Amino acid sequence: MIELQQLSHLVAIYEQGTMTAAARTLHISQPALSRSVQRLEGELGLPLFEHGRNKTHINPVGVEAVERARDILRQVDELPRHLHACAHSMQTISVGSCGPAPMWLLADELRECFPDMTISTELAEHESLIRGLLDNAYQLIVLDAPPDVERIRCREHSTETLYLNVPRDHPLAARDGIRLEELAGATLLGYHDVGRWSRVMEKLADVHFILQKERHVMKELIVNSSLPCLLSNMLLVLFEPLTGRVSVPILDDDATVVFYLCAAEAGAAILDRISPAPSPTCAQ
């Protein structure tokens, strides 16, 4: 039976150029290395070297054997990582999303449906999410447009709309709606990473944001601050109750986004367990 050690010895000889150099690199004697190679040739039933008067050369069959040996040794090296990743994937549902709020709501729903699984979430751009889904890095992804890819199943999942959330005594609290350009010069609370909403936030170049990364910290600041903040219908549901504050709709066309839940073959069964999310409404 061919042994992995024999294959590694063959590769070492090829890479080092001589038996002597390979034996030195492998920290074994040259006679021991020669015997290892001879046993390999015996197992294969083929000579791998041409023996000259002063030097031994690897022959073309030996060169091919080296390439095959490298592939085998590489696969053996990768086996533990691959199996650990496989075991992890069997216990984890990985979700990628272009927006934070639908990702958080989906993660909460997945925890209810699959209480024994670990839910992993990540924000990424549209193309990265599609590549990750096709490469099985994600079981589910949330996109702001349905992908034109045959191998991906997709359905409408939720709608997110932006609101300006302000204290009840704020000058804008009585408004029926407001456009983003009207917020120029304002100071707002906001999230550090808003995913696809960053394209909408570019309209607010003159706005000073006090940014937060943690959801619970953001809620505490909103409750205990008089500052306005941009929240969506989804975030308002997650942050309930926000007493003493009013949500004013943002009237810009791109302030409302439909999100799509997508899965490839690896996540098809999970997709079938997830119901379309109702679009939360904001009470004044």
DRENDO-1510 file (C-alpha; in Angstrom, 1 decimal, always signed):
<recs>
REC; n; res; u; v; w
REC; 1; MET; +0.0; +0.0; +0.0 .
REC; 2; ILE; +1.3; +3.4; -0.9 .
REC; 3; GLU; +2.0; +5.6; +2.1 .
REC; 4; LEU; +1.7; +9.4; +2.4 .
REC; 5; GLN; +5.3; +9.5; +3.7 .
REC; 6; GLN; +6.5; +7.9; +0.4 .
REC; 7; LEU; +4.7; +10.6; -1.6 .
REC; 8; SER; +6.1; +13.4; +0.5 .
REC; 9; HIS; +9.6; +11.9; +0.0 .
REC; 10; LEU; +9.1; +11.8; -3.8 .
REC; 11; VAL; +8.0; +15.5; -3.8 .
REC; 12; ALA; +11.0; +16.5; -1.7 .
REC; 13; ILE; +13.5; +14.8; -4.0 .
REC; 14; TYR; +11.9; +16.6; -7.0 .
REC; 15; GLU; +11.9; +20.0; -5.3 .
REC; 16; GLN; +15.4; +19.7; -3.8 .
REC; 17; GLY; +16.9; +18.3; -7.0 .
REC; 18; THR; +19.0; +15.5; -5.4 .
REC; 19; MET; +18.6; +12.7; -3.0 .
REC; 20; THR; +21.2; +14.2; -0.7 .
REC; 21; ALA; +19.5; +17.6; -0.5 .
REC; 22; ALA; +16.1; +16.0; +0.0 .
REC; 23; ALA; +17.4; +13.7; +2.8 .
REC; 24; ARG; +18.9; +16.7; +4.5 .
REC; 25; THR; +15.6; +18.6; +4.3 .
REC; 26; LEU; +13.6; +15.6; +5.6 .
REC; 27; HIS; +16.1; +14.9; +8.4 .
REC; 28; ILE; +16.6; +11.3; +7.4 .
REC; 29; SER; +19.5; +9.4; +6.0 .
REC; 30; GLN; +20.0; +9.0; +2.3 .
REC; 31; PRO; +19.8; +5.2; +2.4 .
REC; 32; ALA; +16.5; +5.5; +4.2 .
REC; 33; LEU; +15.2; +7.9; +1.6 .
REC; 34; SER; +16.4; +5.5; -1.2 .
REC; 35; ARG; +14.5; +2.6; +0.4 .
REC; 36; SER; +11.3; +4.7; +0.7 .
REC; 37; VAL; +11.5; +5.5; -3.0 .
REC; 38; GLN; +12.2; +1.9; -4.0 .
REC; 39; ARG; +9.1; +0.7; -2.0 .
REC; 40; LEU; +7.0; +3.4; -3.8 .
REC; 41; GLU; +8.3; +2.2; -7.2 .
REC; 42; GLY; +7.5; -1.4; -6.1 .
REC; 43; GLU; +3.9; -0.5; -5.1 .
REC; 44; LEU; +3.4; +1.3; -8.4 .
REC; 45; GLY; +5.2; -1.3; -10.5 .
REC; 46; LEU; +6.9; +1.5; -12.4 .
REC; 47; PRO; +10.3; +3.1; -12.3 .
REC; 48; LEU; +10.3; +6.8; -11.3 .
REC; 49; PHE; +14.0; +7.5; -11.7 .
REC; 50; GLU; +16.7; +7.0; -14.2 .
REC; 51; HIS; +20.0; +6.0; -12.5 .
REC; 52; GLY; +23.2; +7.4; -14.1 .
REC; 53; ARG; +26.8; +6.8; -13.1 .
REC; 54; ASN; +27.0; +9.8; -10.9 .
REC; 55; LYS; +23.5; +11.1; -10.6 .
REC; 56; THR; +19.9; +9.9; -10.3 .
REC; 57; HIS; +17.3; +11.8; -12.4 .
REC; 58; ILE; +13.5; +11.7; -12.1 .
REC; 59; ASN; +11.9; +10.4; -15.3 .
REC; 60; PRO; +8.8; +11.7; -17.0 .
REC; 61; VAL; +6.6; +9.1; -15.2 .
REC; 62; GLY; +8.2; +10.3; -11.9 .
REC; 63; VAL; +7.3; +14.0; -12.8 .
REC; 64; GLU; +3.7; +13.0; -13.3 .
REC; 65; ALA; +3.8; +11.1; -10.0 .
REC; 66; VAL; +5.1; +14.2; -8.3 .
REC; 67; GLU; +2.1; +16.2; -9.6 .
REC; 68; ARG; -0.4; +13.6; -8.4 .
REC; 69; ALA; +1.4; +13.3; -5.1 .
REC; 70; ARG; +1.2; +17.0; -4.6 .
REC; 71; ASP; -2.6; +16.9; -5.2 .
REC; 72; ILE; -3.0; +14.1; -2.7 .
REC; 73; LEU; -0.9; +15.7; +0.0 .
REC; 74; ARG; -2.7; +19.0; -0.5 .
REC; 75; GLN; -6.1; +17.3; -0.1 .
REC; 76; VAL; -4.9; +15.5; +3.0 .
REC; 77; ASP; -3.7; +18.9; +4.4 .
REC; 78; GLU; -7.0; +20.5; +3.7 .
REC; 79; LEU; -9.1; +17.6; +5.0 .
REC; 80; PRO; -9.3; +18.7; +8.7 .
REC; 81; ARG; -10.3; +22.3; +7.7 .
REC; 82; HIS; -12.9; +21.0; +5.2 .
REC; 83; LEU; -14.4; +18.6; +7.8 .
REC; 84; HIS; -14.5; +21.3; +10.5 .
REC; 85; ALA; -16.2; +23.7; +8.0 .
REC; 86; CYS; -18.6; +20.9; +7.1 .
REC; 87; ALA; -19.4; +20.2; +10.7 .
REC; 88; HIS; -19.8; +23.9; +11.4 .
REC; 89; SER; -22.1; +24.4; +8.4 .
REC; 90; MET; -24.4; +21.5; +9.6 .
REC; 91; GLN; -24.9; +23.5; +12.9 .
REC; 92; THR; -25.0; +27.0; +11.4 .
REC; 93; ILE; -27.3; +28.9; +9.1 .
REC; 94; SER; -25.3; +31.6; +7.5 .
REC; 95; VAL; -27.2; +34.7; +6.3 .
REC; 96; GLY; -25.9; +37.5; +4.2 .
REC; 97; SER; -27.8; +40.7; +3.6 .
REC; 98; CYS; -27.5; +44.1; +1.9 .
REC; 99; GLY; -29.3; +45.8; +4.8 .
REC; 100; PRO; -29.1; +45.4; +8.6 .
REC; 101; ALA; -32.7; +45.6; +9.7 .
REC; 102; PRO; -34.1; +42.8; +7.4 .
REC; 103; MET; -31.1; +40.7; +8.4 .
REC; 104; TRP; -31.9; +41.2; +12.2 .
REC; 105; LEU; -35.6; +40.3; +11.7 .
REC; 106; LEU; -34.7; +37.3; +9.6 .
REC; 107; ALA; -32.2; +36.1; +12.2 .
REC; 108; ASP; -34.8; +36.3; +14.9 .
REC; 109; GLU; -37.2; +34.3; +12.8 .
REC; 110; LEU; -34.6; +31.7; +12.0 .
REC; 111; ARG; -33.8; +31.3; +15.8 .
REC; 112; GLU; -37.5; +30.5; +16.4 .
REC; 113; CYS; -37.7; +28.1; +13.5 .
REC; 114; PHE; -34.3; +26.4; +14.2 .
REC; 115; PRO; -33.6; +26.8; +17.9 .
REC; 116; ASP; -30.8; +24.2; +17.9 .
REC; 117; MET; -28.8; +26.0; +15.1 .
REC; 118; THR; -26.4; +28.9; +15.3 .
REC; 119; ILE; -27.4; +31.9; +13.1 .
REC; 120; SER; -24.5; +33.7; +11.5 .
REC; 121; THR; -25.1; +37.1; +9.8 .
REC; 122; GLU; -23.1; +39.4; +7.7 .
REC; 123; LEU; -23.6; +42.6; +5.7 .
REC; 124; ALA; -22.2; +42.6; +2.2 .
REC; 125; GLU; -22.7; +44.1; -1.3 .
REC; 126; HIS; -25.1; +42.7; -3.9 .
REC; 127; GLU; -22.5; +40.9; -6.0 .
REC; 128; SER; -20.6; +39.5; -3.0 .
REC; 129; LEU; -23.8; +38.1; -1.6 .
REC; 130; ILE; -24.7; +36.3; -4.9 .
REC; 131; ARG; -21.1; +34.8; -5.1 .
REC; 132; GLY; -21.3; +33.7; -1.5 .
REC; 133; LEU; -24.6; +32.0; -2.0 .
REC; 134; LEU; -23.4; +30.1; -5.1 .
REC; 135; ASP; -20.2; +29.1; -3.2 .
REC; 136; ASN; -22.3; +27.9; -0.2 .
REC; 137; ALA; -20.8; +30.6; +2.1 .
REC; 138; TYR; -24.4; +31.6; +2.8 .
REC; 139; GLN; -27.6; +29.5; +3.0 .
REC; 140; LEU; -29.8; +32.6; +2.6 .
REC; 141; ILE; -29.2; +36.1; +1.4 .
REC; 142; VAL; -31.3; +39.2; +1.4 .
REC; 143; LEU; -31.1; +41.4; -1.7 .
REC; 144; ASP; -32.8; +44.7; -2.7 .
REC; 145; ALA; -33.4; +43.4; -6.2 .
REC; 146; PRO; -34.2; +39.8; -7.5 .
REC; 147; PRO; -31.0; +38.3; -9.0 .
REC; 148; ASP; -31.1; +37.1; -12.6 .
REC; 149; VAL; -29.4; +33.7; -11.8 .
REC; 150; GLU; -31.1; +30.4; -12.7 .
REC; 151; ARG; -29.5; +28.5; -9.8 .
REC; 152; ILE; -31.0; +30.9; -7.2 .
REC; 153; ARG; -34.6; +30.7; -5.8 .
REC; 154; CYS; -35.9; +34.1; -4.8 .
REC; 155; ARG; -39.1; +35.6; -3.4 .
REC; 156; GLU; -40.3; +38.9; -2.0 .
REC; 157; HIS; -39.7; +39.0; +1.7 .
REC; 158; SER; -40.2; +42.4; +3.3 .
REC; 159; THR; -40.5; +46.1; +2.7 .
REC; 160; GLU; -38.5; +48.7; +4.6 .
REC; 161; THR; -39.3; +52.4; +4.7 .
REC; 162; LEU; -37.3; +55.2; +6.3 .
REC; 163; TYR; -38.8; +57.6; +8.9 .
REC; 164; LEU; -37.4; +60.6; +10.8 .
REC; 165; ASN; -38.0; +59.8; +14.4 .
REC; 166; VAL; -38.1; +62.9; +16.7 .
REC; 167; PRO; -39.4; +63.9; +20.2 .
REC; 168; ARG; -43.0; +64.9; +20.3 .
REC; 169; ASP; -42.1; +68.6; +21.0 .
REC; 170; HIS; -39.7; +68.7; +18.0 .
REC; 171; PRO; -40.5; +71.3; +15.3 .
REC; 172; LEU; -40.8; +68.6; +12.7 .
REC; 173; ALA; -43.1; +66.3; +14.8 .
REC; 174; ALA; -46.3; +67.7; +13.3 .
REC; 175; ARG; -45.2; +67.2; +9.7 .
REC; 176; ASP; -47.0; +64.6; +7.5 .
REC; 177; GLY; -43.7; +63.9; +5.7 .
REC; 178; ILE; -40.3; +65.3; +5.0 .
REC; 179; ARG; -37.7; +65.0; +2.3 .
REC; 180; LEU; -34.1; +64.2; +3.0 .
REC; 181; GLU; -32.8; +67.4; +1.5 .
REC; 182; GLU; -34.7; +69.3; +4.2 .
REC; 183; LEU; -32.4; +67.8; +6.8 .
REC; 184; ALA; -29.4; +69.7; +5.6 .
REC; 185; GLY; -27.3; +71.0; +8.5 .
REC; 186; ALA; -29.1; +68.8; +11.1 .
REC; 187; THR; -27.4; +66.5; +13.7 .
REC; 188; LEU; -28.9; +63.0; +13.7 .
REC; 189; LEU; -28.3; +59.7; +15.5 .
REC; 190; GLY; -27.6; +56.9; +13.0 .
REC; 191; TYR; -26.0; +53.5; +12.4 .
REC; 192; HIS; -22.4; +53.1; +11.5 .
REC; 193; ASP; -23.1; +50.4; +8.9 .
REC; 194; VAL; -26.4; +50.7; +7.1 .
REC; 195; GLY; -25.7; +48.5; +4.1 .
REC; 196; ARG; -27.6; +49.5; +0.9 .
REC; 197; TRP; -29.0; +52.5; +2.7 .
REC; 198; SER; -25.6; +54.2; +2.4 .
REC; 199; ARG; -26.6; +55.1; -1.2 .
REC; 200; VAL; -29.6; +57.0; +0.2 .
REC; 201; MET; -27.5; +58.6; +3.0 .
REC; 202; GLU; -25.3; +60.2; +0.4 .
REC; 203; LYS; -28.0; +62.7; -0.1 .
REC; 204; LEU; -27.3; +63.9; +3.5 .
REC; 205; ALA; -23.8; +65.2; +2.9 .
REC; 206; ASP; -24.4; +68.2; +5.1 .
REC; 207; VAL; -25.8; +66.2; +8.0 .
REC; 208; HIS; -23.7; +65.5; +11.1 .
REC; 209; PHE; -24.2; +61.9; +12.2 .
REC; 210; ILE; -23.6; +60.5; +15.6 .
REC; 211; LEU; -23.0; +56.9; +14.6 .
REC; 212; GLN; -23.4; +53.8; +16.7 .
REC; 213; LYS; -22.6; +50.2; +15.9 .
REC; 214; GLU; -24.6; +48.4; +18.6 .
REC; 215; ARG; -28.4; +48.0; +18.5 .
REC; 216; HIS; -29.0; +48.2; +22.2 .
REC; 217; VAL; -26.7; +51.3; +22.5 .
REC; 218; MET; -28.6; +53.0; +19.7 .
REC; 219; LYS; -31.9; +52.4; +21.4 .
REC; 220; GLU; -30.6; +53.8; +24.7 .
REC; 221; LEU; -29.4; +56.9; +23.0 .
REC; 222; ILE; -32.8; +57.4; +21.2 .
REC; 223; VAL; -34.8; +57.0; +24.4 .
REC; 224; ASN; -32.6; +59.3; +26.4 .
REC; 225; SER; -31.8; +61.9; +23.7 .
REC; 226; SER; -33.7; +64.8; +22.2 .
REC; 227; LEU; -31.8; +64.3; +18.9 .
REC; 228; PRO; -33.7; +63.2; +15.7 .
REC; 229; CYS; -32.7; +59.9; +14.1 .
REC; 230; LEU; -33.3; +58.0; +10.9 .
REC; 231; LEU; -35.1; +54.8; +11.6 .
REC; 232; SER; -37.0; +52.4; +9.4 .
REC; 233; ASN; -40.4; +50.7; +10.1 .
REC; 234; MET; -38.4; +47.5; +10.8 .
REC; 235; LEU; -36.1; +49.2; +13.3 .
REC; 236; LEU; -39.1; +50.9; +15.0 .
REC; 237; VAL; -40.5; +47.4; +15.6 .
REC; 238; LEU; -37.2; +46.2; +17.0 .
REC; 239; PHE; -36.9; +49.2; +19.3 .
REC; 240; GLU; -40.5; +49.2; +20.7 .
REC; 241; PRO; -41.5; +51.0; +22.7 .
REC; 242; LEU; -40.1; +54.5; +22.0 .
REC; 243; THR; -42.4; +56.6; +24.1 .
REC; 244; GLY; -42.5; +60.3; +23.7 .
REC; 245; ARG; -41.4; +60.3; +20.1 .
REC; 246; VAL; -43.0; +60.6; +16.7 .
REC; 247; SER; -42.1; +59.0; +13.3 .
REC; 248; VAL; -42.4; +61.2; +10.3 .
REC; 249; PRO; -42.3; +59.5; +6.9 .
REC; 250; ILE; -39.4; +60.2; +4.5 .
REC; 251; LEU; -41.1; +61.1; +1.2 .
REC; 252; ASP; -38.2; +60.4; -1.2 .
REC; 253; ASP; -38.9; +57.6; -3.7 .
REC; 254; ASP; -35.8; +55.7; -2.7 .
REC; 255; ALA; -36.7; +55.8; +1.0 .
REC; 256; THR; -38.8; +52.6; +0.5 .
REC; 257; VAL; -37.1; +49.3; -0.5 .
REC; 258; VAL; -38.5; +45.9; -1.2 .
REC; 259; PHE; -36.2; +43.1; +0.0 .
REC; 260; TYR; -36.0; +39.6; -1.5 .
REC; 261; LEU; -35.0; +36.4; +0.3 .
REC; 262; CYS; -32.9; +34.1; -1.9 .
REC; 263; ALA; -31.5; +30.6; -1.6 .
REC; 264; ALA; -29.5; +28.2; -3.7 .
REC; 265; GLU; -29.8; +24.4; -3.4 .
REC; 266; ALA; -28.1; +24.3; +0.0 .
REC; 267; GLY; -30.7; +26.6; +1.6 .
REC; 268; ALA; -33.8; +25.6; -0.3 .
REC; 269; ALA; -35.3; +23.7; +2.6 .
REC; 270; ILE; -34.6; +26.6; +5.0 .
REC; 271; LEU; -36.2; +29.1; +2.5 .
REC; 272; ASP; -39.4; +27.0; +2.5 .
REC; 273; ARG; -39.7; +27.3; +6.3 .
REC; 274; ILE; -39.5; +31.1; +6.2 .
REC; 275; SER; -42.8; +33.1; +5.7 .
REC; 276; PRO; -42.8; +36.4; +3.9 .
REC; 277; ALA; -42.4; +39.1; +6.6 .
REC; 278; PRO; -45.4; +41.5; +7.1 .
REC; 279; SER; -44.4; +45.1; +6.5 .
REC; 280; PRO; -44.5; +46.9; +9.9 .
REC; 281; THR; -46.4; +50.1; +10.1 .
REC; 282; CYS; -45.4; +53.1; +12.3 .
REC; 283; ALA; -48.0; +54.6; +14.7 .
REC; 284; GLN; -47.6; +58.3; +15.3 .
</recs>
